[in-house]
């Protein structure tokens, strides 16, 4: 297996996880490993853009609710809604009660069932509600929350691509990245991102650092529970499951931050 150079990994990460105009030169598992290890860097960029739009809207005179909607819209736009679509499809597959093969077929269908619709509505409402609350407190709290949730969302993908997690299908994004990240590498990136979140969280008050770190860790815990459920239910991960993990982690991080005084 070829070792991915850093730029190959970054290109893979931005080329597969965003709609930004990045040309991916390599699609082998070495590049996939580098890309999944760099997923949190994608989250940092996406989160910064979301925070910037929310903050600009506030400074232009918009209320915190509109700023929150703008901040939530940025990750959706930068992924063409694929993470939200994956969340809905995974909810339909899990809620179907069908055997794994039938559930995977349901997830591939273009329509969205009742489980998917309900999950999307609740998740988006939760994200907008929390960000509206935090932008209402201050632009800095709203911006920091947007960045923290976006980083946690992509960090969940790094952990989901670790060694030992199988793919549910022989094709697709899940198969391309399943098992490519060594566990020590995934843990090292997790520690780095948690420390970084604690660092920027300190700007939000005396207890902001540990709250931001807790938001990341609890977001990853929630994503891990969903990951294990999906592996048991579907036999492994798919691109849809990756989207569901990202949205689950992002929403959990925001909910945790909502309880910060």
Phi, psi and omega in degrees: 000129180289145177274133182280133171286155185307318182290329175297319178294317179296318178299317179298316182297308182288327181288331181260336185256355177218172175262009178299145186286074180246126181273123179269119182269336183229139179239013181283173185289336174295316177293323178297321178298312178298322180295317180289328175291334181265006184301324180295331176295323174298316179301322180297317179292313180299315180296321179295320178292320177296315179297321181296316180295315178300319181292318178298317179299319177298313183291338176277357176106000178289157177281169181297332179294315178293322176299320179294317178300317178299317181294325179286329182290330184297307178299323178297317181292320183287348176247008187056027180072014185292325179292319178294321176297319177296322177299313180296316180295320179294320177298320177295319180294317179291323183279350185289331183073010182273161171302163187306313182298318179291321179297319178295326176294319178299320182293334181277346181292151185283338182275166178244130180273183184296323178297319180295317180298312181298317180296316179300314182299313183294318181295313181294321176299317180297315181297314180294319182298315182293314182294326175297318178299314185285321174294330176293328176290309178190156178296326183293319179293320178295316181295316180297322179294320179298317180291315181299316182293322181292321177293315179299322180299314182282331176296326176300328178290323177301314181291326180290337180268012183288163178301136178102346178264115185277167173268144179279335180233157178279358181225171178094178182298321180303316179292327183291329186244355183298126174073014185276340186262120175298143182303316178302322178295318179297319180292323179295317179295321178299315179297318180296314181292323178295318178295320178296318178298319177298324180295309181285341176290334180296339179288351185256011178133177186299324183253010183295326182296309183287334177291319178295319177296319178296323179299318178296312184294319179290327175297317179294324178296317178296317178296323179295320177298317178294319179302313181295323177297317181291321178296318177293321186281318186254348183090003180161196183255157175224175175299323177298318179297321177301316178298318179296321179295318180297314181291325178296314180295317180299315182292319179297316179301317180295317180298319177299316181291337180295335182270002177283127180289000000 
